Amino acid sequence: MAVPKRKISKSRRDKRRSSVWKLVMPGMAKCPKCGEYNLSYRVCKECGSYDGKEIIKKEA
């Protein structure tokens, strides 16, 4: 059975693992109606529109 000959240092181990655990920012898109940034393929929280149509009635 294969056994490591030397101990892997913490820095070497952590360098290998560093790229795996990074979080990725979700895709943000600008609302065509109000210009606010929101998640793609979701109703805009500010104006309540999706795909150019009013989905949720928002009072100004």
C-alpha positions as CSV (number, residue, x, y, z in Angstrom):
1,M,0.0,0.0,0.0
2,A,1.3,3.5,-0.9
3,V,2.2,5.7,2.0
4,P,3.4,9.3,1.8
5,K,7.2,9.5,2.5
6,R,7.0,13.0,4.0
7,K,4.4,15.1,5.8
8,I,2.7,17.6,3.6
9,S,3.1,21.1,5.2
10,K,0.0,23.2,6.0
11,S,1.0,25.8,3.5
12,R,1.3,23.3,0.7
13,R,-2.0,21.7,1.6
14,D,-3.8,25.0,1.9
15,K,-2.4,26.2,-1.5
16,R,-3.9,23.1,-3.1
17,R,-7.3,23.7,-1.4
18,S,-7.5,27.5,-1.8
19,S,-9.1,27.5,-5.3
20,V,-11.8,25.0,-4.4
21,W,-13.5,27.0,-1.7
22,K,-13.9,30.4,-3.3
23,L,-17.4,31.7,-3.6
24,V,-18.7,32.9,-7.0
25,M,-20.8,36.0,-7.2
26,P,-24.2,35.2,-8.7
27,G,-25.1,36.7,-12.1
28,M,-26.4,40.2,-11.6
29,A,-28.4,42.1,-14.3
30,K,-29.6,45.6,-14.7
31,C,-33.4,46.1,-14.8
32,P,-34.4,47.7,-18.1
33,K,-37.2,49.7,-16.5
34,C,-35.6,51.2,-13.3
35,G,-31.9,50.4,-13.8
36,E,-31.4,48.6,-10.4
37,Y,-29.2,45.6,-10.2
38,N,-31.0,42.3,-9.3
39,L,-30.5,38.5,-9.9
40,S,-31.0,37.3,-13.4
41,Y,-34.3,35.7,-14.3
42,R,-36.0,37.2,-11.2
43,V,-38.7,39.9,-10.6
44,C,-37.1,43.3,-9.9
45,K,-37.6,44.2,-6.2
46,E,-37.7,47.9,-6.9
47,C,-40.3,48.2,-9.7
48,G,-41.9,44.7,-9.7
49,S,-41.3,44.0,-13.4
50,Y,-40.0,41.0,-15.3
51,D,-39.2,40.7,-19.0
52,G,-40.6,44.3,-19.6
53,K,-44.0,43.4,-18.0
54,E,-45.3,44.5,-14.6
55,I,-45.7,41.4,-12.4
56,I,-46.0,42.9,-9.0
57,K,-47.9,46.1,-8.4
58,K,-45.6,48.6,-6.6
59,E,-46.9,51.9,-5.3
60,A,-44.7,54.9,-6.0
